[in-house]
Amino acid sequence: MTDLQDISQFRFWSNDTVRFADIDRYGHVNNVAFAVYAETGRVEFAEVIAPGSADGRGVGWVIARLNINYRNQAHYPGLIRIGTAVEKIGRSSVVLKQGLFCNDVFCADTESVIVWIDVEAGLALPLPEAVRDALKPYMLKSSLGA
């Protein structure tokens, strides 16, 4: 089992900011905001792997699943660091793991599945070899047997 609070698992990092609108009536960052932070990291990662692939046109990525495990409270103000790594590369999909850290405190982890599709046809396509090759350096250490 991968320890997603171990920052060394991640080779790709994004940043986001806790906005005042992200907090609930108790002063905690709400669950929807965590989904947005995960999206920030996921989309930035997708664009590094295949530039233009998240713009919703032609061929590119769509999200098929997102699971979030809330680990610690986060509060406003704050800086969110999002570590993103690849757990598994499939025929047309990729399983991503993320660690979300607010002011350097591990707050949540996610698992998402993104699928390579022809947007107009709405059909999954096999991952191009160039995309597979671009994903490999971002594999979780535990997925590599390290």
N, C-alpha and C positions, 0 to 999 in steps of 0.2 A: 504494500500500500504506500502510495506517495504522500509525503508530508508537504502539503502545499503552503505551510507557513515558513518553510525553508526557502529563503530567497534565492539560494543557489540553483534551485530547480528551473529557474526562469532565465532565458537568454534574450527575451524581448520585454521591454518595459514601456508603458504609457503613463501619462499623468492626467488627472482631472481634478476639479476643485469642488469641494462641498459648497453648494449654494444654499442660501437661507431657505429657498423654496424646497430644498431636499429634506428638511426636518419635519417631524410630526409634532403633535401637540405636546409631547413629553420631552421634546428637544433632541430626539434621536434621529439619525438619518433613517428615512423610511425605506421599505423594501423595494419600491419602484426605482428609487435613486440607485440602489445597488445594481439593478438590471441595466440602468443607463451607464454606470461606470464600466460594467462588463462589456457593454456594447462599444464604448470608446476604445477599449483595449482590443477587442475582437476586430473592429473595422480597421483600426490602424494596422494591426497585424496582417489582415487580409490584403490591404493595399501595398504593404511591403512585399508580400509573397507574389502578388500578381497585380501590378498597378492598373487601376480602372475597374477592377473586378467587383467592387462593392457599389458601383454607381447605379445598379438596377437596370442596365441595358445590355443587350447582347448576351454574352456568356460570362458567368461569374458566380459569386457566392450568395446563398440564402441561408438563413438559420432555420434548422429543423427542430432543435430542442435546446432549452436552457434550464439547468437546475442550479439553484443557489443554496448554499449552506451558510447561514448566518452564525458567526463565531463570537464576535464581540461588538459592543455598541460603538457607533461612530457619531461624532457631534460636529456642529458648525462652530467656528470655521475649521477648515481642514484641507489638507492636500491628500488626494487619493493616488496611490501608486498601484498600477495594475500590471502584474506579471502574467504573461501569456506563454503557454508551451503546448506542444503537440503531444498527445498521448498515443494516438493511433491514426494511421493513414489507411483508409479503405479504398474501394474501387472508385467511388464518386464522392466520398465524404471524408471528413476529418473530425476527430474528437479532440477538442481543446480543453485544457485545464487552465484556470486562472486563480491567482491569489490576489486579494484586494487588501491593501494596507492603508489605513487612515492615520496620518501623522505617525507613521512607522509601527502602528499596532495592527496585527493581523485581524481583520474584521470579517472576512467572508472568503469562501472559495466557490468556484463555479465549474460546471462541466457543460460544455455546449457541443452540439454537432452542427457543422456547416457542410452544405452540399453544393457541389459544382453543377450548375444547371444552364440550360439554354433558357433564358428568361422568357422569350416570346413563345416558345413551344411548351414551356413548363415541364421540361423533361430533364432528369438527371443525366449527366454525361460522365464518362470516365475522366479521371483527373489527368491532364496532360503531363507528360514526363517532366517538362520544365517546372511545373508546379510541384510535383512530387519531390524533385531535387531541391527546390527552394524551401520546402517544409522540413526536410531532414535535419538541418542544423538546429532546429528548434525543438527537437524531441526531448521529453522529460528524461532526466538521467535514469530514473527507474525503468523507463521503457527501453533504454539502451542496455540495460543490465549493469549499469555503473553503480 
